[in-house]
Amino acid sequence: MVARGTVDCWRCGKPIEPGTDWDLGHSDDRTETRGPEHARQCNRSTAGQTNRR
């Protein structure tokens, strides 16, 4: 579904474009898997931030 571009990022709500990098996101305390999210914009760039969805 992500490869087809039919999935929205769970963190920001914007579409994940086909061919872009994505990660399987977790809750901030890492106890739950949440869903696909943009790799750089939403997952890897949020490390250490506290204002998350």
SULTA-V300820 format. One record per residue. RES is the residue in three letters. BURIAL is + if it has 16 or more other C-alpha atoms within 10 Angstrom, else -. D_CENTER is the distance of its C-alpha to the mean C-alpha in Angstrom with 2 decimals. Layout:
res=RES burial=BURIAL d_center=D_CENTER
res=RES burial=BURIAL d_center=D_CENTER
This chain:
res=MET burial=- d_center=14.07
res=VAL burial=+ d_center=11.15
res=ALA burial=- d_center=14.09
res=ARG burial=- d_center=15.97
res=GLY burial=- d_center=13.51
res=THR burial=- d_center=13.76
res=VAL burial=+ d_center=10.25
res=ASP burial=+ d_center=8.42
res=CYS burial=+ d_center=4.83
res=TRP burial=+ d_center=5.58
res=ARG burial=+ d_center=5.37
res=CYS burial=- d_center=7.44
res=GLY burial=- d_center=8.82
res=LYS burial=- d_center=9.52
res=PRO burial=- d_center=10.03
res=ILE burial=+ d_center=8.56
res=GLU burial=+ d_center=12.00
res=PRO burial=- d_center=13.92
res=GLY burial=- d_center=14.53
res=THR burial=- d_center=11.66
res=ASP burial=- d_center=9.84
res=TRP burial=+ d_center=6.56
res=ASP burial=- d_center=5.91
res=LEU burial=- d_center=6.39
res=GLY burial=+ d_center=5.09
res=HIS burial=+ d_center=8.36
res=SER burial=- d_center=10.36
res=ASP burial=+ d_center=11.74
res=ASP burial=- d_center=14.84
res=ARG burial=- d_center=13.23
res=THR burial=- d_center=15.47
res=GLU burial=- d_center=13.20
res=THR burial=- d_center=10.55
res=ARG burial=- d_center=8.31
res=GLY burial=- d_center=6.62
res=PRO burial=+ d_center=4.70
res=GLU burial=+ d_center=1.50
res=HIS burial=+ d_center=4.31
res=ALA burial=+ d_center=6.20
res=ARG burial=- d_center=8.67
res=GLN burial=- d_center=8.11
res=CYS burial=+ d_center=5.33
res=ASN burial=+ d_center=5.35
res=ARG burial=- d_center=8.90
res=SER burial=- d_center=10.36
res=THR burial=- d_center=9.99
res=ALA burial=- d_center=12.36
res=GLY burial=- d_center=15.45
res=GLN burial=- d_center=14.50
res=THR burial=- d_center=15.51
res=ASN burial=- d_center=14.55
res=ARG burial=- d_center=11.17
res=ARG burial=- d_center=10.50
